[in-house]
């Protein structure tokens, strides 16, 4: 029997790639604002994490996997960030996720052992200039995920992927030319930025039974940036 996997956000970038990888082996549902690039064989429901209630979605009674994709890249000097910027980043990266998970608890607990996958950033582990707002929001994600994993083990598993800069539409301004990609890639020990496939492959692993003995982990998929100093 196929698993039911729900992606919140995910109509492009990493989420779209996860859907493409999972659609043959699972019933994949994408709940997002945009339906332009939904892969064939994937169900789409319109959903805005900032304004809509997840209970309004037409979902199966049991969810085997949940991936929360919405995020932001708000890189500015701290002195130029108003408190509202921090609120906005927390709202999309963290509070939206909290509301979704809270609303889906019964369906997640109905599964044999659901797998929840969240996204953080390398900038939580490694202090980086201009990352105060996004690092604060994603730091909340990591703390929440570990506490949730502890509270709900063994009912369901919770893991976090913490990428470095990845070539997605969200990072378009930072990687708008080959020169920029090369320059950003040089900052990583593996000398390139990430791809959607790099990240989606780990999400696919976390969603299937090959990772059934993993929970409460933050996985640095970051070209070595968080642990290696090769300069």
C-alpha positions as CSV (number, residue, x, y, z in Angstrom):
1,X,0.0,0.0,0.0
2,X,1.4,3.4,-1.0
3,X,2.4,5.9,1.6
4,X,0.7,9.3,1.8
5,X,3.2,12.2,1.6
6,X,2.2,15.8,2.1
7,X,4.4,18.7,1.0
8,X,3.6,22.1,2.3
9,X,4.9,24.4,-0.4
10,X,6.9,22.5,-2.9
11,X,5.5,23.5,-6.3
12,X,9.1,24.5,-7.4
13,X,12.7,24.1,-6.3
14,X,13.5,21.4,-3.7
15,X,9.9,20.5,-3.0
16,X,9.2,19.9,-6.7
17,X,12.2,17.6,-6.9
18,X,11.1,15.7,-3.8
19,X,7.7,15.2,-5.4
20,X,9.2,14.0,-8.6
21,X,11.3,11.5,-6.7
22,X,8.5,10.2,-4.5
23,X,5.5,10.2,-6.9
24,X,5.9,6.7,-8.2
25,X,6.2,5.0,-4.8
26,X,3.8,7.2,-2.8
27,X,0.6,9.3,-3.1
28,X,2.1,12.8,-3.1
29,X,0.1,15.8,-2.3
30,X,1.4,19.4,-2.7
31,X,-0.4,22.1,-0.8
32,X,0.9,25.5,-2.1
33,X,-0.1,28.8,-3.5
34,X,1.1,28.0,-7.0
35,X,0.1,25.1,-9.3
36,X,2.1,26.1,-12.4
37,X,4.8,23.4,-12.1
38,X,3.2,20.5,-10.3
39,X,4.7,17.2,-11.6
40,X,2.4,14.8,-13.4
41,X,0.9,12.2,-11.0
42,X,1.0,14.6,-8.0
43,X,-2.2,16.0,-6.5
44,X,-2.3,19.8,-5.8
45,X,-4.4,21.7,-3.4
46,X,-4.3,25.5,-3.0
47,X,-2.9,26.6,0.3
48,X,-1.2,29.7,1.7
49,X,0.6,28.9,4.9
50,X,0.3,32.5,6.2
51,X,-3.4,32.8,5.9
52,X,-5.1,29.3,5.5
53,X,-6.0,26.7,8.0
54,X,-4.5,23.2,7.2
55,X,-7.8,21.6,8.3
56,X,-9.3,23.0,5.2
57,X,-7.3,20.6,3.0
58,X,-8.9,17.4,1.7
59,X,-6.4,14.9,3.1
60,X,-6.3,11.2,3.8
61,X,-7.0,10.0,7.3
62,X,-3.4,8.9,7.7
63,X,-0.2,10.8,6.7
64,X,3.1,8.9,6.5
65,X,5.2,11.8,5.6
66,X,5.2,15.6,6.0
67,X,7.7,18.1,4.4
68,X,7.5,21.8,5.3
69,X,9.1,23.7,2.4
70,X,8.2,27.4,2.9
71,X,11.2,29.6,3.8
72,X,13.0,32.9,3.3
73,X,16.4,34.3,2.5
74,X,16.5,37.7,4.1
75,X,20.2,38.6,4.2
76,X,20.8,42.2,5.4
77,X,22.9,43.9,8.1
78,X,21.3,43.8,11.5
79,X,21.2,47.6,11.8
80,X,19.0,47.6,8.6
81,X,16.5,45.0,9.9
82,X,13.4,46.2,11.7
83,X,11.9,43.9,14.3
84,X,9.0,43.3,11.8
85,X,11.5,41.5,9.5
86,X,12.3,39.1,12.3
87,X,8.5,38.6,12.9
88,X,8.0,37.9,9.2
89,X,10.8,35.4,8.9
90,X,9.6,33.6,12.1
91,X,6.1,33.5,10.7
92,X,6.9,31.8,7.4
93,X,9.8,29.6,8.6
94,X,8.5,28.6,12.0
95,X,5.0,29.7,13.1
96,X,3.5,28.5,9.8
97,X,5.2,25.1,10.4
98,X,3.9,24.9,14.0
99,X,0.3,25.6,12.9
100,X,0.6,22.9,10.2
101,X,2.1,20.2,12.5
102,X,-0.5,21.0,15.2
103,X,-3.4,20.7,12.8
104,X,-2.1,17.5,11.3
105,X,-1.2,15.6,14.5
106,X,-4.1,13.2,14.4
107,X,-3.4,12.2,10.8
108,X,0.4,11.8,11.5
109,X,-0.4,9.6,14.6
110,X,-2.7,7.4,12.5
111,X,0.3,6.3,10.4
112,X,2.5,3.3,11.5
113,X,5.4,5.8,12.0
114,X,5.2,9.1,10.1
115,X,8.4,10.9,9.1
116,X,8.5,14.7,9.4
117,X,11.1,16.7,7.4
118,X,11.9,20.3,8.1
119,X,14.5,22.7,6.7
120,X,17.1,24.8,8.5
121,X,20.3,26.5,7.3
122,X,24.0,26.1,7.8
123,X,23.9,29.6,9.3
124,X,22.4,28.2,12.6
125,X,25.6,26.2,13.3
126,X,28.1,28.6,11.8
127,X,27.7,32.3,12.6
128,X,27.5,34.3,9.4
129,X,27.2,38.0,8.9
130,X,23.8,39.4,7.6
131,X,22.0,36.1,8.7
132,X,20.6,37.3,12.1
133,X,16.9,37.0,11.1
134,X,16.9,33.8,9.1
135,X,19.3,32.1,11.5
136,X,17.0,33.0,14.4
137,X,14.0,31.6,12.6
138,X,15.7,28.4,11.5
139,X,17.3,28.0,15.0
140,X,13.7,27.9,16.3
141,X,13.0,25.1,13.7
142,X,15.9,23.0,15.0
143,X,15.0,23.4,18.7
144,X,11.3,22.6,18.0
145,X,12.2,19.6,15.9
146,X,14.3,18.0,18.5
147,X,11.8,18.6,21.3
148,X,8.9,17.3,19.1
149,X,11.0,14.2,18.1
150,X,11.5,13.4,21.8
151,X,7.9,14.0,22.7
152,X,6.4,11.9,20.0
153,X,8.9,9.0,19.7
154,X,8.2,6.3,18.6
155,X,4.9,7.5,17.2
156,X,6.6,9.5,14.5
157,X,10.1,10.7,13.5
158,X,11.3,14.3,13.0
159,X,14.5,15.3,11.3
160,X,15.9,18.5,9.9
161,X,18.0,19.2,6.7
162,X,20.4,22.2,7.1
163,X,21.7,23.1,3.6
164,X,24.2,25.7,2.6
165,X,23.4,27.9,-0.4
166,X,21.5,25.9,-2.9
167,X,20.6,26.8,-6.5
168,X,16.8,27.3,-6.2
169,X,14.4,30.0,-7.3
170,X,14.5,31.3,-3.7
171,X,18.2,31.9,-4.0
172,X,17.9,33.4,-7.5
173,X,19.3,36.9,-6.6
174,X,22.4,35.4,-5.0
175,X,23.1,33.1,-7.9
176,X,21.9,35.2,-10.8
177,X,25.0,34.6,-13.0
178,X,27.6,31.9,-13.5
179,X,30.2,34.2,-12.0
180,X,28.2,34.5,-8.8
181,X,27.7,30.7,-8.7
182,X,31.4,30.1,-9.1
183,X,32.3,32.7,-6.4
184,X,29.8,31.3,-3.9
185,X,30.9,27.7,-4.7
186,X,34.5,28.6,-3.9
187,X,33.5,29.3,-0.3
188,X,32.6,25.6,0.2
189,X,35.2,22.8,0.7
190,X,33.5,20.9,-2.2
191,X,33.8,24.0,-4.4
192,X,30.2,24.3,-5.6
193,X,26.8,25.4,-4.4
194,X,24.1,22.8,-3.7
195,X,21.6,21.6,-6.2
196,X,17.9,20.7,-5.6
197,X,18.9,17.0,-6.2
198,X,21.5,17.2,-3.4
199,X,18.8,18.2,-0.9
200,X,15.9,16.3,-2.3
201,X,17.8,13.0,-2.2
202,X,18.3,13.4,1.6
203,X,14.6,14.3,2.0
204,X,13.6,11.2,0.1
205,X,15.9,9.1,2.3
206,X,14.3,10.6,5.4
207,X,10.8,9.9,4.1
208,X,11.3,6.2,3.4
209,X,12.0,3.3,5.7
210,X,15.7,3.3,5.0
211,X,15.9,6.0,7.7
212,X,13.6,4.2,10.2
213,X,16.1,4.4,13.0
214,X,16.8,8.1,12.7
215,X,15.0,10.9,14.6
216,X,15.9,14.2,16.2
217,X,18.8,14.8,13.8
218,X,20.0,17.9,12.0
219,X,21.7,16.9,8.8
220,X,24.3,19.4,7.4
221,X,24.0,19.0,3.6
222,X,26.3,21.9,3.0
223,X,29.4,21.0,0.9
224,X,31.4,20.7,4.1
225,X,30.9,24.3,5.1
226,X,29.7,23.6,8.7
227,X,32.6,21.3,9.7
228,X,35.6,21.8,7.5
229,X,38.1,24.6,7.2
230,X,40.2,24.0,4.1
231,X,41.3,27.6,3.4
